[in-house]
Amino acid sequence: MTLDLLFILVLGGAAFLYAALVPGRGRSWALLVGSVIAIYWLQPSLPIRFSSFILQTTTVVLKVAAWWLTKVPNSDVSTSLSTSSGTGDEAETTHSARRIPDSDNLLTLLIIGLLVVLMALNRYLAFDVRITADRPPPPLAVAAVLGTLGFILLSLIRRQKEAVSKRSLSVAILIIVVLLIALKWEPLAVRAAAVWRSSSGQDASLAGIGDLAWLGFSYVAFRLIHTLRDRQTGILPDLTLREYVIYVLFTPAYIAGPIDRAERFVGDLRDLPQMVGLDGARFAAGGTRILTGMFKKFVIADGLAQGMSLTPLNAAQATSSGGLWLLLYGYAFRLFFDFSGYTDIAIGLGMLFGIRLPENFNRPYLSTTISNFWQRWHITLSDWVRFYVFSPLSRSLLRRKPRPSPTLIVLVSQLATMIVIGLWHGITLNFFIWGVWHGLALFAHK
């Protein structure tokens, strides 16, 4: 399942029923249930046996583990939420007393486990009524594994007397980065797929990078790293397991962002009990945003894809340099309208559910400098790498003895930041060159 009319219709219908029928206090629980079920529904079919189910179940396990790592022990304390919608550099903070009883987290953990087992019961349903893309593994085996992991987690929570060490948080971040590299670097991904195929009795020679098409993990990874790193620096507010899960898996933003910040997202989530259900203004604004995104995505972007966008086939058929330039700019506009169209749809759907996702594009092709472009294109990604790559790296270089020259610090930080963005899209030589090119351009402008 990817972004299509069915996805939009199902989420739009779910949002209407959610607003009309779910009482204020039950809205976050409804989002929890819907978000967990949706990741199994959205995950496409994969060739390796049980892999589509296992990958999304691993997403569930990872986010629960990350919540425990970021959890403040004895969390019946006052917490703070940043009201900043930016990167957190100049966040204004408001303090409010919140009691987070262990019973709430325990109930959330139990519901998540039951939902995963419920998804495993799709094994006994016919293909045309099954929510999962493939036949899941036996439910009893799934329940046994989840029960073991849940018992371990509860034991750790009960014995936890102080916050997890910064070193443990660093190890967790490293594990997520390694997983990203394994998924995006084709030789490693193919090797991992071959091993998995062999262990499941399938032909290892057919292994390919598509065997590990883990839907949503690139964006999930950024959210997990954000919360783990912010716990290290002490700026992450204390979140319940329910809040953490909904933040990581919120369905409109699960496939392709935007990359929201936990404190901003949870601020909206905690305001849901006061939200007017069938609010005409909210539905009109959300619906307008969805229709705008659909026009961008399905009319303009998909229209350009039909012969007016640069592809190897179209390039081979071009008969003049003017035709190649037309295809090149057609590709640029297709890229923008496809991605910004999806962002509009995600923001519109989020509004229907009472969550205002951050903006991701601000007329980037009207920028007059490369720096201004990256402040207006994929804004949430630019903010993320600025906060978690550029700023820490430049501060680290400033603290070195002897201190490098300011020019060198800017060059290294800009290059590293843009190379990370490039390799996040795919670990290939092309994306590495792309990152170096943009890093040098930003440095030259700076």
N, C-alpha and C positions, 0 to 999 in steps of 0.2 A: 504494500500500500504506500503510495506517495501522495503528494498534493494533487488532488483532482476534484472534480465536482462532487463525487460521493463523499470525500473527506469533508468538504465544506458543508454539504447538506446535513450530514450526520452530526457534525459539531454544532452547526447552527440550530438544528432541531433539539439537540441535547441542551443547549444553552437556554432555549425557550422554556423547556420543561423544568430545567433547574431553577430559572427565575420565577416561574409561575407556581411551582409546587413545593420547592424545598424551603423550609423555614430558615431564618437567619442563622441560628446556631448549628444547623446541619449542613451549611453550604461548604465549609471546609472539608467535612467528611465526604460529601458528594464529590468534591474535586479530587480527594485522595483516591476514592474507588475508581472514578472515571479515568484518572491519570494512569493508574497501574494497569487497568484493563486495556487502555489505548495503546500502550507500548507493544503489547502482543498483537493487537489488531494491525498496527501500522508496519510492523516488521515484515519485510517481504520473504517469500519462500527461498530457502537456500539448499544447495545440493547435498550437504552433509547431513546425515540422519540426526534429527533432534536439534540441529544447530540453531535454528531460528528461535526456538524456545529457550535453549540454554543461554544464548547470548543476552536475551532480554532479562532472563532470570538473574544472570550475572550483574546486569545493570541494577536490579533491585538489591542484590546482596551488597554491591559496592556502595550504593547510596546509604544503606543502613549502617555499614561499617564506617563510612565517612562521617555520618551523623554522630556515631559513638566517639570518634576521634575528636570531633569538634565540640562535643558536649561538655558543659561545665558541671562538675560533680556537685551534688546537693543543690540542684538548680532552683530551689524555692527562694530565689533571690531576685532583687530588682535588676532589670535588664535595660539596655538602651538600644534605640533604633536610630540609624542615621536617616535623616530626611533628605539627604543629597541624592539627586538623580544622576550625578556624574560619577567620576571614578573614585571618589572618596578622599581626594587630596584635601578638599576644603569642606568636609561634611559638617553640617550643623546637626547636633545631636540633641534629642529630647529623651528624658529619662522617665520611665514609668514603671511602677511596681507590678510585677507579674509573678504569679505562682504557677509553677509548672509541675503538677503532681506526677509521680512515677506511674500512677494508674493510667494516665492519658497516653504516655509513651508505650506502656505495656499493651493497652487496648489497640493502639495503632499497629504495633508489631504483630499482634495476633491477626488483625484484619488483613494486613499485607500478606502474611503467610497463607491465610485462607483463600485470598484472591489468587495467589500463584497456584495453589492446588486446584482451585476452580478452573483456571486456565488449562491445567494438565488434564482435567476431565474432558476437554475437547477431543482427547484421544478416541473417545467412544462415540463421537458425533460424526455424521456424514460430512463429506468435504464441503458441500454447498451451504451448510449451516454452521460450520466451524469458525470460531473467531480467530484462532491461530492459523498462520499460513500453512504450517505442516502439522503432521501428527505428532503430538508431544510424547515424552516418555511416560512410563507407567506412573499414575498419581501416587501410589504408595511409596515408590522410590523417591519421588519429589518431596513428599511429606516427610520421609525419613531424613533426607539431607537437610531440609529446612528446619526440622525439629532439632537436629544436632547443632546446626549453626545458631539457632535461636537460644538453645541452652547455653552454648559457649558465650554468646553475647550477654545474656542475663547474668551469668556468673561474673563476667568482667565488670558489668555495671555495679553489681553489688559489692565487689571488692575495690572498686575505684574510689580512692580517697582524695586524689588531687588530679588536676588537669593532665592530659597526655603530654609527654615531653615534646619539645620542639623537634628533637631528633626523630621521634616516631612520626610526627607530622611530615617531616622532610622525606622519610622513607615512603610514606603513603603517596606523596606527590610524585616521587620518582617512579613508583609502580604505575601510576596513571600515565606518566610520560612514556614509559617503556611500552605499555599497551598501545598507546597512540602510534608509536614508531612501528610496532609489530603489525599494526593494521594498515599503515600507509606506505611502508617500504616494501615494494613488491617481492623482492627475493625472500625476505623474512616471512611475509604473509603467505607466500606460496609454500614455503617450507613448513610453516605451522599448519596450513591446510592439509598438506600431504600426510603429516604425522596424525592429524585428527582423522583423516580418511582411513588410514591404515588401522587405527585403533577401533574404528567402527566397522571394519570389514569391507571398506569400499576401495575402489581403484585409486591409488595414490598418484598415478601418472596423470590423472585428470585434474589435479589440484590447480587452482587459480586464485588470484586475489579476490575475485567475486565470491568465493566460498565464505569469506569473512566480512561480508557486507553488513556490519553491525550498525543498524539504523540509529541515528541520533547520538552515537557515542562521542563524536567530536565536540558537540556542544555540551553534552553531559560532563565530559572531561574538564572543560573550561569552568563549568559551575563548581565542580568538586574541588579543583585546584584553587579557585577563588575562595571558597569557604575554609579550606585547610590552611591556606596562606594567611587569611585574615584571622584565624584562630591563633596562629603563631605570633602575629603582631598585636593580638589582643583587641582588635576592633570589631570582631564578629559578635553580634548580639546572640544571646542564648536562644536557641530555637528548639521547639518540640520536634519530635520525630515526624509528626504529621506535617508541620510547616516545612520541614526540610525536604521531605519526599515530594510534596506538591511543588516546591520551588524548582527542584531538579527536573521533574517529569511533566511540568505543566504542558498539556497537549498542544495548544496552538503554537508554542515556541519550541517544541521538542525536535522537530525535523531539521529546522534551519535557523533557529534563533528568533528574535534578537537575544543577545546574552545579557540578561538582567542581573542586577546585583541583589543579593539575598535580603539585605536590610530594606531596600526599596520595595521589593516584591512582597515581603512578609508584612510590611506596613499596609499594603492594599488588602492582603489576606485577612489581617486582623480587623479590618473595617467592614468585612463582608456582612456581619450580623446587622449592621445599620443600613445596608444597601436596600434601596427600593427595588422590589422584584421586577415587575414588568414596567420599568421606567421608560416612557416613550422617547424621551430625549436621548437616553443612553442607547436604546436599540436603534434609533434613527442614525445616530453618529456611528455606531458600530456597523450597521448595515451599509451605510454610505462608504465607509472605509473598505468593507469587504468587496463591494461592487467595483470600487476604484481599482483594487488589487486584481480582481478577476479580469477586468478590461486590460490592465497592463500585462498580466500573465498569459491569458488565453487568447487574446486578440492580437496585441502588438508583438509580444515576445514570441509566441508560437507562430504568428504570421511571418515574422522575420526568419524563423527557423526553416520555413518552407522555401529555400532557395535564395534568400537575401542575406545570408549570414555565412561567415567564413568557415568552411569545413574542407578537409582534404579533397573531397569529391568536387565541391564547387570551385575550389582553387584550380584544380586540374582542368576544369571546363572553361575557365575564364580566358578570354581572347585578347584582353588588353590590360594595361596597367591601371587604367581608370576603373575597369571592372573589378580588379583586385582591391583597389581602395574602397570601392563601394561595399564589397563583401566585408572588408575589415571593419568599417564603421557600422555596417549592419550587425556584425557580431558584438561590437561594443554596446550598441543600443539594445540588442537582444539580452545581453548579460544584465544590463541595468534594469530593464523592464521586467525580466523574469524574477530577479532577486528582490527588487523593491516591490514588485507586485505581490510576491509571497509575504513580504514583511507587512504590507498593508492588510492582507488577509489575516495574518496572525494577530496584528494589533486589533483589528476589528472584532475577531472572535474573542480575544481576551477581554475587550470592553463588554461584550455580552455576558461574560462570566463575572464581571466586576473587577478585573485585573487590567490595569493600564500598563502595557508593555512599553519599553522605551523606543524612541524613534531610531531608525537605522540609516536613513538616507535624507539628505537635504540638498537636492539639486546639485549633485557632485560634478556633473559635466559643465556647469557654469562656473566652476572654480577657475581662478586666474593663476594659481600657483600650486605646486605639488603638495606643499604643506596644507594648504586650504582644502585640497581635494581629499586628503586623508582625514580631515576633520569633518568631512561631509559624506564619505563613502564608507559603508559598513561601520557606522559610528561606534557601535557597542564593541566590535572586535578591536578597532583602533584604541578605544579607551582601555580595554582589557590588557592589550600588550603594552600600552604606555605605563599602566599601573603595575604590572607584574613582570615586565621584561625591561623596558627602557629605564624607568625610575630606579629599580633596585640595582641594575647594572651600572648606571651612571653614578649612583651614590657609592657603590663599592669601589669604583675606580677613583672617585674623589678622596676616599679614605686611604688609598694606597700610599706607601712611602718608598721611594719618592713619588709624588703625585704626577701623573701624566699631564701633558699639556691639555688645556680645555678643548683645543681643536681635535686632538686624538680621542678624547673622551666622547665628544659628540659623534665623531666618525664611527668608532667602535659600537657605541650604543645604537645609533641609527641603523647600521648594517645588521647588527644582531637582531634588532626588533623586526626589521622587514624580512630577514631570512627566516625567522620563526613564522611569520605570517605566510610566507611562501611555502615552507615545508609543511605547515599545518594543512594546506590544501592538498599536498601530495609530496612524498619524499622522492623527488626526481631531479635530474640535472636542470631541466627547464625551470622548475619552480625555484631552485636555488639561484639560478641566473636572474630570474624575475625579482627575487628578494634583494640580490646585490644591486640590480639596476635601480630599484626604487630607493634602497638605502643610500646609494650614492647621490641620487637626485635630491633626496631630502637633505643630505649633508651639504650639497652644493648650494641649495636654497638657504639653508641655515647660515 
